[in-house]
Amino acid sequence: MNTLMHICCAPCANRPIARLREEGVCVTGFWFNPNIHPYTEYQARKRTLEDYAREIGMKLVIGGAYDLRPFITAVAGDIDGRCAYCYRVRMEKTAQYAAENGYDSFTTSLLISPYQNHNGIAAAARAAAQGAEATRQFVSKFGRARSYGEKTIGTPDAGAVSMSRFFQGLAS
């Protein structure tokens, strides 16, 4: 099994990577963290992860460049809601990369940290479940289901369901 792991920093990733490898899972690291600032902290975390990935022989994908402005713009009007936004954006980007590049699954190192907002993850799970259910009314236009056209009406989008289950798993 090939798994893409979103990684916030090397210290949070080392135990999950080791555990997955013990279970026979091939892990590829995925660095996408537009929320980290100042720039020196972003660079230090990224460099440390790059060094760690080389040390353990793990492929590492860098998903985007440092770009704090869109994150700040998105959360400036709701600073208390920044965690929910941040979880959603990072997991969406990870899921998208995993789907586009043939990974069997994806995960994140975020929740190994006791400093994360676990209630925010639970809220993201509920929102993802509601969003997945809302896709029942749509005709699939992407992915494998697109070939079925209108026959897909009444069936929730597989990607949305997958994302919902991912967040539910994180929340539990």
N, C-alpha and C positions, 0 to 999 in steps of 0.2 A: 504494500500500500504506500502510495506517495502522498504525503501531507504537506501543505503549505502552512507554516506557522508565523503568524504576525508576531513580531517581537518589539516590545517597547524598550528593552535594555537587556544586555547580556546577563546580569545577575538574576533577573526574573526568568530567563529562558533556560538556564543550564540544567535545572532539575527536570523540567518537562521534556526537554530534548533527550536527556539521558533515559528517562522512563519510556518514551516512545520508541527509542532505538532498542531498548531491552525487549520491547514487544515486537520487534521486527519491522517497525515503520521507518520508511525513508523520509527524513525531515529536511525540507528546504526552508531556510529562514526568509522572512519578508519584512523589510524595514520600511514602514510608512507611518510617520508620526509628525504631522504638520502642526501639532499643538505644542511641541517642546520649545521652550525659550528660556533664557536667551540663546542666541545662536551658538555661543561657546558650549552650552550644555548639550544642545542638539549634536554638535560636532563631536564632543567627547563621548556621548553615548553611541553614536554611529561608529566612530573609530574603534571603540572598545568591542562592539559587536563584530566589526569586520575582523579584528584581531582574533577574537574568540572563534569565529566561523573558520578561519584559516587553521587555527590550532586543533580543532576537532574534525576538520575535513568536511565541513558542511557547506553546501551551496547556499549563497546568500544573494537575494534579489533586492536591489534598492528601488523602491517604488516612489519615484518622484524626487524632486529636489527640495531644499529648504524653502518654504513659502508660507510664512506665518500670517501674512496679510489676509488671505481668505478666511482663515480660522478666526482671527480677531474680528473681522467684519461680521462673520456669522454669529458669534457669541456676544458681541458688544451690547446688544439690546437685552440679553438674558444671561447674565454672567452666572447665575445659579443653575442654568440649564446647560452649561458648557460640557459637563461630563457626558450627558446623554447624547449631545451632538457629536462629541469626540468619539465615543464608542461606535456610534452609527457610521460615521464617516470612515473610520479605520477598518471596521469590519466589512463595510460595503466594498471598499477598495481591495481588501484581501480576498473576499469572495469572488469579485470580478476577475482578479488576476488568476485565481485558482481555476475558475471555470474556463477562462480563455486559454489556459496553458495545460489543460489535461490532468490536473491534480484530482485525486480521489476524494480528498477532503481538505478542510482547513481548520485551523484553531488559532488561539492566541495565548500569549504568556501573560496577558494583563491581569488575570484574576488570581494568579499565585500571590500577588502582592496584597497584604492586608490594608494597604492605603487606598485601594480602589473603592469606588462607590457601588456596592453590590445592589443597592436598591435601584440605582440607575440602570444596571444591567437587567434587573427584573422588569423595569418599565420598558426597556428596549424590547425585551422578549414579548411582552403583551402587545406592544405596538406592531411588532413584526407579525405576530399571529393575526391581528386584525387586518393588517395589510395583505397578508396571504389570502385570507378569506375573501377580501374585496376583489381579488383578481378573478374570481369565478365568472364574472360577467364579461371578461375580455376574450377576444380572439387572439390566439398566440401568433406573434409575428417574428419571433426570434427563436433560436435554438432548434432542437429536434422537433418540438411540438408544432413549429410553424407549418410543417407539411400537412398537418391535420386541419388547418384552417378553422372553420366554424364549429367543427366537432369538439373543439377544446372548450367551448362555452359550457359552463357548469363545473369545470374542473379547475381547482386553484393552480396557479403557476408553480411549477416544481421548484424553481429558484427561490421564490418567495416562501414556500413551505420549508425549504431547506434552511433558509436564513432564520425563519421563525423557530425551528427546532434547535438550531445552533444557539440562539439567544436563550431559549428555554433551558437548554442543557447548562449553559453558563450560569444561569440564575439559580439553578437547583443545587 
